[in-house]
Amino acid sequence: TNESTSLQTVTKARIACFADIALGRIVVNSRRWCDDNGLSETWCFVVMPDHLQWLFGLVGDRSLSELIGNVKRFTASKIDRRSGQSGGVWQAGFHEHAIRHTEDLHSVARYVVLNPVRAGLVSTLRDYPL
């Protein structure tokens, strides 16, 4: 990977659908599939009730938009089937920031993984399941 990317993508209307751990696990497994299949190299991530924050390096020849589009389509399809709803889960687009220096990577990683603690969802990171 050439550089790392910090990405955030949110659910439609910021609905907290990933408060349902089973739905959040779909996002976790989709992100893991990308790593296992050589599309990304994850440094860290957190699935919050209404968004995904993911710090990773893009691998291969896919564009960032293509990778995220595929993750969103796949997870939306599985989540719609599991929840019995339709219309998708994700808001259009995503926010990304390129990380170019190792020291920046470490501070961004700390920020990402401590998100559930800052949000008051848990008192310690090890208590957060996603």
Backbone as CSV, one residue per row, in Angstrom:
resi,resn,N_x,N_y,N_z,CA_x,CA_y,CA_z,C_x,C_y,C_z
1,THR,0.841,-1.186,0.000,0.000,0.000,0.000,0.876,1.236,0.000
2,ASN,0.463,2.264,-0.722,1.245,3.486,-0.803,0.961,4.428,0.352
3,GLU,-0.280,4.622,0.662,-0.635,5.474,1.779,-1.884,4.917,2.430
4,SER,-2.092,5.333,3.638,-3.259,4.863,4.375,-4.380,5.876,4.257
5,THR,-5.596,5.384,4.389,-6.780,6.210,4.290,-7.619,6.051,5.546
6,SER,-8.044,7.170,6.079,-9.018,7.170,7.160,-10.366,7.475,6.519
7,LEU,-11.311,6.590,6.712,-12.599,6.707,6.037,-13.728,6.654,7.058
8,GLN,-14.731,7.477,6.827,-15.961,7.396,7.613,-17.131,7.404,6.651
9,THR,-18.057,6.475,6.878,-19.294,6.443,6.112,-20.438,6.199,7.085
10,VAL,-21.540,6.899,6.865,-22.630,6.894,7.844,-23.884,6.239,7.273
11,THR,-24.750,5.817,8.180,-26.021,5.225,7.785,-26.990,6.322,7.354
12,LYS,-28.000,5.925,6.595,-29.042,6.868,6.178,-29.681,7.493,7.409
13,ALA,-29.799,8.806,7.397,-30.418,9.571,8.479,-29.755,9.285,9.830
14,ARG,-28.521,8.777,9.786,-27.750,8.450,10.998,-28.516,7.511,11.933
15,ILE,-29.328,6.631,11.337,-30.072,5.638,12.127,-29.076,4.655,12.735
16,ALA,-29.246,4.348,14.005,-28.301,3.522,14.759,-28.565,2.030,14.557
17,CYS,-28.571,1.594,13.301,-28.895,0.188,13.026,-27.820,-0.762,13.531
18,PHE,-26.570,-0.301,13.689,-25.511,-1.198,14.137,-25.471,-1.326,15.657
19,ALA,-26.455,-0.723,16.333,-26.646,-1.027,17.751,-27.059,-2.490,17.871
20,ASP,-27.639,-3.033,16.798,-27.903,-4.476,16.689,-26.577,-5.124,16.287
21,ILE,-25.958,-5.811,17.232,-24.627,-6.371,17.033,-24.579,-7.285,15.804
22,ALA,-25.619,-8.048,15.559,-25.626,-8.959,14.401,-25.504,-8.174,13.097
23,LEU,-26.133,-7.013,13.006,-26.019,-6.193,11.798,-24.631,-5.562,11.708
24,GLY,-24.092,-5.150,12.832,-22.732,-4.605,12.850,-21.706,-5.638,12.439
25,ARG,-21.928,-6.897,12.814,-20.993,-7.967,12.442,-20.947,-8.177,10.930
26,ILE,-22.036,-7.894,10.246,-22.034,-7.984,8.779,-21.010,-7.007,8.209
27,VAL,-20.959,-5.809,8.763,-19.985,-4.808,8.315,-18.568,-5.274,8.653
28,VAL,-18.370,-5.780,9.858,-17.057,-6.284,10.268,-16.596,-7.382,9.306
29,ASN,-17.468,-8.327,9.021,-17.097,-9.449,8.152,-16.829,-9.010,6.714
30,SER,-17.553,-8.018,6.234,-17.323,-7.501,4.889,-15.946,-6.839,4.800
31,ARG,-15.612,-6.058,5.806,-14.308,-5.406,5.851,-13.201,-6.457,5.933
32,ARG,-13.414,-7.499,6.729,-12.432,-8.588,6.844,-12.264,-9.291,5.500
33,TRP,-13.364,-9.512,4.772,-13.290,-10.150,3.464,-12.383,-9.345,2.525
34,CYS,-12.487,-8.030,2.579,-11.638,-7.173,1.730,-10.158,-7.402,2.038
35,ASP,-9.814,-7.510,3.320,-8.428,-7.792,3.699,-8.005,-9.180,3.232
36,ASP,-8.852,-10.170,3.506,-8.515,-11.557,3.173,-8.344,-11.772,1.674
37,ASN,-8.992,-10.938,0.863,-8.932,-11.087,-0.587,-8.006,-10.078,-1.256
38,GLY,-7.133,-9.466,-0.465,-6.089,-8.617,-1.017,-6.563,-7.285,-1.569
39,LEU,-7.687,-6.785,-1.091,-8.200,-5.498,-1.571,-7.831,-4.353,-0.638
40,SER,-7.606,-4.681,0.631,-7.277,-3.660,1.622,-6.367,-4.266,2.681
41,GLU,-5.714,-3.380,3.412,-4.900,-3.774,4.554,-5.345,-2.902,5.717
42,THR,-6.103,-3.473,6.626,-6.700,-2.705,7.713,-5.702,-2.496,8.846
43,TRP,-5.643,-1.245,9.303,-4.851,-0.920,10.495,-5.766,-0.991,11.717
44,CYS,-6.953,-0.431,11.605,-7.942,-0.517,12.674,-9.288,-0.060,12.109
45,PHE,-10.344,-0.334,12.856,-11.682,0.072,12.454,-12.575,0.062,13.674
46,VAL,-13.717,0.696,13.561,-14.764,0.583,14.565,-16.100,0.764,13.846
47,VAL,-17.037,-0.107,14.182,-18.403,0.035,13.682,-19.208,0.645,14.832
48,MET,-19.549,1.906,14.675,-20.352,2.619,15.669,-21.819,2.371,15.340
49,PRO,-22.739,2.716,16.236,-24.154,2.448,15.953,-24.652,3.037,14.630
50,ASP,-24.088,4.171,14.201,-24.578,4.817,12.978,-23.509,5.084,11.930
51,HIS,-22.317,4.522,12.097,-21.287,4.724,11.075,-20.128,3.747,11.220
52,LEU,-19.352,3.672,10.156,-18.126,2.888,10.114,-16.956,3.849,10.013
53,GLN,-15.962,3.652,10.877,-14.682,4.337,10.730,-13.647,3.262,10.466
54,TRP,-12.855,3.457,9.431,-11.940,2.417,8.959,-10.633,3.076,8.551
55,LEU,-9.542,2.640,9.116,-8.207,3.112,8.769,-7.502,1.970,8.057
56,PHE,-7.161,2.175,6.796,-6.644,1.073,5.983,-5.802,1.586,4.835
57,GLY,-5.097,0.665,4.215,-4.389,0.930,2.982,-5.101,0.217,1.851
58,LEU,-5.242,0.878,0.746,-5.865,0.285,-0.442,-4.809,-0.567,-1.150
59,VAL,-5.178,-1.795,-1.507,-4.260,-2.723,-2.163,-4.822,-3.057,-3.538
60,GLY,-3.945,-3.249,-4.492,-4.401,-3.642,-5.817,-4.792,-2.449,-6.663
61,ASP,-5.539,-2.735,-7.715,-5.829,-1.701,-8.708,-7.229,-1.117,-8.605
62,ARG,-7.978,-1.483,-7.583,-9.320,-0.904,-7.407,-9.212,0.508,-6.866
63,SER,-10.165,1.328,-7.232,-10.213,2.678,-6.666,-10.884,2.627,-5.299
64,LEU,-10.660,3.652,-4.518,-11.292,3.752,-3.205,-12.812,3.743,-3.353
65,SER,-13.336,4.498,-4.302,-14.786,4.552,-4.512,-15.353,3.188,-4.877
66,GLU,-14.627,2.435,-5.683,-15.087,1.104,-6.079,-15.111,0.163,-4.871
67,LEU,-14.046,0.195,-4.070,-13.990,-0.672,-2.891,-15.127,-0.347,-1.929
68,ILE,-15.305,0.911,-1.612,-16.336,1.309,-0.640,-17.727,1.055,-1.212
69,GLY,-17.925,1.303,-2.482,-19.207,1.006,-3.127,-19.562,-0.461,-3.008
70,ASN,-18.572,-1.321,-3.241,-18.807,-2.767,-3.129,-19.129,-3.168,-1.694
71,VAL,-18.403,-2.627,-0.734,-18.670,-2.927,0.680,-20.081,-2.474,1.053
72,LYS,-20.455,-1.289,0.624,-21.785,-0.761,0.961,-22.899,-1.594,0.330
73,ARG,-22.737,-1.941,-0.941,-23.762,-2.748,-1.610,-23.909,-4.114,-0.955
74,PHE,-22.792,-4.765,-0.694,-22.815,-6.089,-0.089,-23.455,-6.040,1.298
75,THR,-23.015,-5.120,2.140,-23.550,-5.058,3.501,-25.018,-4.645,3.492
76,ALA,-25.388,-3.711,2.634,-26.795,-3.282,2.569,-27.699,-4.440,2.174
77,SER,-27.263,-5.230,1.201,-28.055,-6.369,0.757,-28.249,-7.381,1.892
78,LYS,-27.162,-7.726,2.570,-27.249,-8.696,3.681,-28.074,-8.139,4.844
79,ILE,-27.889,-6.873,5.156,-28.621,-6.258,6.275,-30.103,-6.153,5.941
80,ASP,-30.429,-5.764,4.709,-31.843,-5.699,4.299,-32.502,-7.070,4.434
81,ARG,-31.811,-8.124,3.965,-32.364,-9.480,4.072,-32.561,-9.884,5.527
82,ARG,-31.578,-9.620,6.343,-31.653,-10.031,7.750,-32.717,-9.251,8.523
83,SER,-32.858,-7.956,8.219,-33.800,-7.124,8.968,-35.202,-7.132,8.362
84,GLY,-35.333,-7.683,7.134,-36.627,-7.715,6.475,-37.047,-6.379,5.901
85,GLN,-36.100,-5.462,5.776,-36.393,-4.147,5.221,-35.717,-4.016,3.867
86,SER,-36.023,-2.926,3.193,-35.351,-2.658,1.922,-35.037,-1.179,1.845
87,GLY,-34.248,-0.825,0.877,-33.911,0.581,0.704,-32.498,0.918,1.102
88,GLY,-31.766,-0.076,1.578,-30.366,0.155,1.892,-30.146,0.761,3.259
89,VAL,-28.909,0.758,3.625,-28.492,1.165,4.958,-27.704,2.461,4.928
90,TRP,-26.918,2.650,3.886,-25.893,3.688,3.869,-26.354,4.981,3.223
91,GLN,-25.885,6.068,3.765,-26.011,7.375,3.127,-25.033,7.396,1.952
92,ALA,-25.347,8.137,0.919,-24.455,8.223,-0.235,-23.128,8.868,0.165
93,GLY,-22.068,8.425,-0.473,-20.764,9.036,-0.273,-20.057,8.571,0.983
94,PHE,-18.902,9.178,1.213,-18.087,8.888,2.384,-17.090,10.026,2.545
95,HIS,-16.533,10.126,3.719,-15.499,11.122,3.982,-14.181,10.386,4.151
96,GLU,-13.157,10.827,3.423,-11.871,10.161,3.527,-10.759,11.180,3.680
97,HIS,-9.699,10.720,4.322,-8.523,11.555,4.541,-7.287,10.690,4.365
98,ALA,-6.393,11.113,3.494,-5.153,10.364,3.268,-4.174,10.641,4.411
99,ILE,-3.568,9.579,4.925,-2.581,9.667,6.000,-1.220,9.388,5.369
100,ARG,-0.303,10.335,5.462,0.967,10.189,4.760,2.162,9.910,5.668
101,HIS,2.025,10.136,6.956,3.164,9.972,7.856,2.827,8.971,8.956
102,THR,3.812,8.181,9.341,3.609,7.147,10.349,3.079,7.722,11.652
103,GLU,3.617,8.866,12.092,3.143,9.432,13.360,1.679,9.854,13.254
104,ASP,1.254,10.318,12.094,-0.152,10.639,11.888,-0.999,9.371,11.943
105,LEU,-0.498,8.290,11.378,-1.206,7.014,11.367,-1.500,6.551,12.797
106,HIS,-0.529,6.683,13.675,-0.720,6.258,15.063,-1.763,7.107,15.781
107,SER,-1.736,8.411,15.588,-2.714,9.265,16.273,-4.114,9.058,15.696
108,VAL,-4.226,8.854,14.401,-5.535,8.585,13.802,-6.063,7.235,14.287
109,ALA,-5.190,6.238,14.379,-5.609,4.917,14.865,-6.136,5.019,16.299
110,ARG,-5.445,5.752,17.153,-5.933,5.940,18.528,-7.299,6.608,18.532
111,TYR,-7.460,7.628,17.688,-8.740,8.329,17.607,-9.862,7.369,17.185
112,VAL,-9.602,6.564,16.168,-10.614,5.637,15.647,-11.034,4.637,16.719
113,VAL,-10.068,3.959,17.327,-10.426,2.888,18.253,-11.034,3.398,19.558
114,LEU,-10.762,4.643,19.916,-11.332,5.182,21.155,-12.691,5.849,20.947
115,ASN,-13.197,5.836,19.736,-14.490,6.453,19.431,-15.621,5.958,20.345
116,PRO,-15.766,4.650,20.591,-16.852,4.194,21.473,-16.721,4.711,22.913
117,VAL,-15.496,4.878,23.380,-15.274,5.408,24.728,-15.656,6.888,24.759
118,ARG,-15.173,7.659,23.776,-15.511,9.093,23.710,-17.021,9.299,23.599
119,ALA,-17.700,8.398,22.893,-19.152,8.527,22.704,-19.929,8.069,23.941
120,GLY,-19.239,7.529,24.935,-19.904,7.090,26.162,-20.619,5.754,26.033
121,LEU,-20.296,4.989,24.984,-20.937,3.681,24.793,-20.368,2.628,25.736
122,VAL,-19.090,2.771,26.063,-18.399,1.867,26.982,-17.397,2.688,27.788
123,SER,-16.963,2.138,28.912,-15.957,2.850,29.694,-14.537,2.435,29.323
124,THR,-14.408,1.264,28.719,-13.111,0.797,28.265,-13.273,0.134,26.896
125,LEU,-12.285,0.313,26.045,-12.365,-0.188,24.669,-12.634,-1.683,24.605
126,ARG,-12.054,-2.446,25.492,-12.221,-3.914,25.419,-13.671,-4.347,25.628
127,ASP,-14.527,-3.452,26.121,-15.942,-3.779,26.316,-16.776,-3.540,25.059
128,TYR,-16.173,-2.973,24.002,-16.943,-2.660,22.798,-16.840,-3.801,21.804
129,PRO,-17.959,-4.384,21.374,-17.922,-5.590,20.543,-17.625,-5.372,19.064
130,LEU,-17.707,-4.143,18.578,-17.533,-3.919,17.144,-16.364,-2.988,16.849
